[in-house]
Amino acid sequence: MTAPVPAELAGSEVVLDVGPVAHGGHCVARWDGRVVFVRHSLPGEIVRVRVTEGTESSRFVRADAIEVLRPSPGRVEAPCPYAGPGLCGGCDWQHATPATQRELLGAVVAEQLARLAGIEREVVVEAVAPEDLGWRTRLGWTVDAQGRPGLHRHRSHDVLPVDRCLIAAPDLPDAHTRTWSAGHVDVAVSSLGDTVLLADGDAVQGRARVRERVHERDFRVSAAGFWQVHPAAARTLVDAVLSYGRPAPGERVADLYAGVGLFSAFLGDAVGADGSVLAVEGDPRAVKDARRNLHDLPQVRIEAGRVGDMLARLPITPLDLVVLDPPRAGARAAVVGQIAARAPSRVVYVACDPAALARDIATFTEQGYALSDLRAFALFPMTHHVECVALLTRG
């Protein structure tokens, strides 16, 4: 006998009391024993929601708040006409004041640390100007069937044509001056004013690389490569890493997931000619840029390859400091073990995902390290993303 198909709940509407924020840009509510992840809501509100995903047998469902019956004091009208139920998925918190957004981000980081690492800690997220709109210096447009640039709807491959993105930096090249046959259009503006527009990876306007400047030091970055998108992010993170890491002349340092050499450059300056920095990066394009950016620092050695593979292959020699800035999935247990085997007294972990950070901190704890301090920065205003810098020390 065929089991009955659970009834579809998408489209159902119900009034709910909104509970705490959750990782991912939504809040938690409950309905008939189910968890409901509600977008466009804030903790403490009463809202009417429309279910967007889920069936009667689902342990949780997803929903959008379509009417606010009791608003939070932190609620504001979203400035962007594309922010709302069924619309653009790029921003999560346009309906919240910047201060409220930072409170939500801090609560998420604290909850992940408690749940995944067993660490109870209050987290205050620091504002970084600009803290609301006009900050994103790199933006990728997806082109729809009519050749119009747009952005994906939330949890969808559907492209929503968007005339203007309010979080985009005002000096970004305009991708809306024509229709496109390309599937993807990327635009970027650098801290030194270089602009570039790429269509499916090919430069249509500007050069294929841009110049960035951090603390009077210049970096070359491939236009399609990785660089922090908030204009103050690179400087903010360098300062935090150096403050926590305290690299000293003559020390042995590793910079893992080194990218184009942002941290390695300043670490190399700090350890001087008698010290050493091992920079490991797996992306060939970033490695090429790093070799150019670090050519004046002979104390920095660049190894091209996946971090886990390189650490497993290289001799296990003691280190004084390790800096790591892994991708969103985190470093994971094997890499953490390889770091711990080299017994650095300090580990500075730069993270763009609080869940991955918390999981890796738990693994570091098993290896004899403790979380000594943590800073969090609102480098992605209006979104659920938050950047953390954690200091771990060996007991």
N, C-alpha and C positions, 0 to 999 in steps of 0.2 A: 504494500500500500504506500502511495506517495504521501510524504508528510505535507501538511498544509503549509502554504506560503504565508509567512508572517505579514500582517497587514502593514502597509506603508503609512508612515506618519508624516512624511513630507507634505507641507501645506497646512497641517493642523495648527490651530492657534489656541493659545492658552495664556492666562495671566500668571506670572511667577514673581516670587521674591528673589532678588539677585543676591547671591552670596559672595564669597571671596574671589579675587582675581586668580586666574590660572595661567600657566606658561602657554603662550601661543596667541595672545591677543584677545582673550575672551574671559568671561566670568562664569562661575559655577552656580547653577540653580538645580532644584530637584522637582521632579514631576512624576507622581505615581511610582515612587521608588527608583526612578531612573535619574542619572546625572544628565543635566542639560548644559552644554557649553554654549553660552549666549554671547554673540558678538554685538557691538554697538550698545553695550550696557555698562554700568558701573556698580561696584559693590553698594548694597543698601537700597538700591532702587526697586521699585515695583514696575514691571514692564509687561506689555503684551508682546508675546513672541510668536513668530511663525517658524515651524520646524522646517529645516532645509535638508537634513539627512537623518535617516533612522527608520527602524521598523518597530513593531510591538515587542519583538524579541531582543532588541538591541539593549546592551548594558548602558549605553549612553547615546544621546542624540545631539545634533547640532541645530542651532536656531539663531535667528536674527531678532533683535528687539525692533519692533515696528511701531510701537507707541510707548511713550514714557508716561506712566501714571503718577509716579512719585519720583522726581529727579534727585540725583545726588547734588550736594553743593558744589562739587567739582565739575559739573556738566556745563558745557558751552555748546553753542551751535557750531557744527563742523564748518570750517571756512571753505572747504572744497566741495563743489557740487557732485563730484564723483565718489565721495565718501558716504556710504550708506548701504543698507541691505540690497544685496544683489548686484552691487556695483564693483568698483575697483577693489582689489585685494591688497593693494600696496600699503595702505595705512590702516592702523588698528584703533588709534586713540585720538582721532581728530575731534571727537566729541568731549574731550577732557582738557582742562587747563594744563599748561606745562608742568606746574607743580604737582597736580594730581597724577599726571603721567609718571613722573619720577617716583611718587609714592607707590604706584602700582608696580613699577619695575623693581623697586627695592623689595616689595613684598614677594615678588616672584623669585628673586635671587635668594632671599632668606628661606623661602619654602623649599626650594631645591636643595639648598645646603642641609636643611634639617632632615628632609626625607631621604636624600641619597647619600649624604655624608655623615649624618648624625651630629651635625654642628648647629647649635642654636646661636644665632648671631643677628643683631639688627643691621640692616644694610641701608645706608643713605646714598642715594644716587645723586651724583654731582651734575649740576647744569653746565653745559658747554655752549657758548654762544656761536652761531645763532641757535636758539633753543626752540624754535617753532617751525618757520617756513623758510624756503629759499636757501637750504643748506646743501642739498645733494649735488656734488660736483661730477658725478658719473651716473648716467641713466641709460637703461636699455629699453627701447621701444620694440614691441612686437607688432608686425604689420598684418592687418586683416585682409580679407579676400578682395577688398576694394582698393588696396594699396595705402590705407590710412594707418598712421602710427597710433598705437593704443597700448593698453595695459591689461593684464589678465584679470578677469573677475575672480573673486575669492574662491579658492579650491576648484578652479575650472580652467580648461584650456581655451574657453571663449575669450575673444579679444574685445575689450570695450574701447571704442575710439575715444581718445582723450585729447582735447585741444591744448590743454595746458596743465602741467603738473605743478602744484603749488609748493611742493617741497624741493623742486628742482632749483639749482642755483640760477640766478637771473642771467648770467653770462654764458650759459650753455648754448651751443649751436641749436638753431631751430630746425627740427626735423619735419616740420609741418608745411614747408614751402612747396612741396611736391608730393605726388603719389609715388609709391615705391614698388618695384618688382622684387626687391630683396625681402626675405622673411624677417630679418631682424636689423634694427638700426641702433647703434650705440653712439652716445655723445659724451664728451668729457671737456672740462675746463680745469686747468692746473692752477696751482697757487701763484705761478708766474705769468698767468694769462694765456698760456697756450691752449688752443681749442682744436678739437678733432671730431669728425663725424665719420663713422664707419658703417658701411652697408654689408652685412654678412661677412664682417671682418676686414673688408677692404676700405682703405682710406678714400673717402670722397671729398672731404674738406680737411685741410690741415695735414700734418705729418703723422706717420705711423707710431710716433712716440712723443711724449710730452716731458717737460721739465717740472720738477717739484722742488721746493725749498723748505728745509726744516732747520731752524737755528743757524742760518747762514750757510748751511751745507746743501749743495744741489744734488738731486737724484734724477737719473734718466729712467723713465717708466714706459714700457710699451703701452700704446693706447688701449689695447684690448687686455692688458695684464691687470694684476691686482694692485690697487692703492686704496687706502682708506677714503671713504666718500664724503665724510664731514670735513670741512676745510681746516678745522682745528684738531682733528683726530690724531694725525701723525705726531704733532708737537706734544699734545696731551699725553699720548701713550709713551713716547720717548722719555718725557719727564718722569712719569710714574715708574717706568722700568728702571731708570737710573737711580731714582730715589730709593726704591726697594732693593735693587741689586747691589748698590754701592760698589761697583767694580773699582778695583785699586790697581795701581801700577804693578806689573809683574804677575798678575793673576791669570789663571787659565779658565777660559770661559767658552761655553758652547751656546750658539744661537740656532735653535732648531725651528724648522719651517721659516727660514730666514727671508723668504721673498726676495725683493730687490736689494736687500741689505740695509734696510732702515735702522734696525737696532744694532746690527753689526758695526755700522759706521761709528756710532757713538760709543759702543763698547770697545772698539779698537782704539779710539782716541784715549779712553780712560785707562786701559791696561798698558798702553805705551809699547815701545819697542821691545821691552823685556817681557811682555806678556804675550798671550796668544788668544785668538778667537777662532773657533771652529764654526763655520756657518754651513748649515745643511739645508738644501732646498731641492724639491723634486721636479718643479716645473722648469723645463728647458728655457722658456722665454724669460722667466724671472732670473734664472741663473746667469743668462747672458747679460741682463741689465745689472745684476749684482757685481759681476766681474768688472763692468765699466764703472760702477759707482764706488767700488772699493779698491780700485787699482793703486791708489796712493797709500794704502795701508798694508804693508807686507806682513804685518803680524796677524792679518786675517786670512785664513785658509778656507776656500770654498769647496765643498764636496757636493757634487750633483747626484741626487738619487733620493729615493723614498727614505724618510727619516728612520723608520724601523729597520729597513735593510742596511742602511749605512751604519747605524749604531751597532748592529749585530756583527758587521764585518770589521769595524775599526777596533783597534786594541782598546782594552778597558784601562784607560789611564785616568788618574784622579783629576777632578775638576773642582774649581772653587765656586763657580756660579754657572747655572744653566738658565737661559731664557728660552721659553717656548711660546709660540703663537700658532697653535694648530688650527686646522679647518673646523667647521661647525661640529663635526662628529667627535672632536676631541683627540687626545693623544692615544688613549686606551692603554690597557694593562701592559702589553709587551714593551711599548716605548717607555712607560713609567718605570718598569723594571730595569731597562737599560740605563735610564738616567740615574736611578738609585744605586746601581752597581758602580757608578763613578763617584759616588759619595760627595756631591757638592754640598757645601754648608748652606747655600741659599738656592732656591728655585723660584724664579719669577714666571708666573703663568698668565699669559694674556689670552682672554677667552671671549668669544662672541656668542656663546651659548651657555647659559647658566646650568643647564642639566648636565651637559658634557663636562663642564668644569667640576661640578659637584661629584660626579662619578669618578673623575680622575683624582680629585682630592682624597676621596675615600681610598683609592688604591695607593696613593702616596702615603696615607696614614698607615696602611699595612706595611709599608716599607720603612717606617720609622720617622716620617716627617709629620709636622704639624702646621696647620694654618696659623700663621702669625699675624697677618693683616690682609685686608682686602679693600680695594676701592672700586667703585662702579661709576660709570660715566654714561650720560644720556647722549650718545653720539648718533642716534638714529631717531630724532624727534618724530612724534606722531605714529611710530611703529612700536611693536612689542620687543624689538631687539635692544639689547643692552650690552655694553662692553665692560668686562671686569679685568682687573689686574690683581692677582693674588700673590702673596709672599708666603712660601713654605720654607721652613727651616728644619734642619736635622737635629733630632734630640740626642 
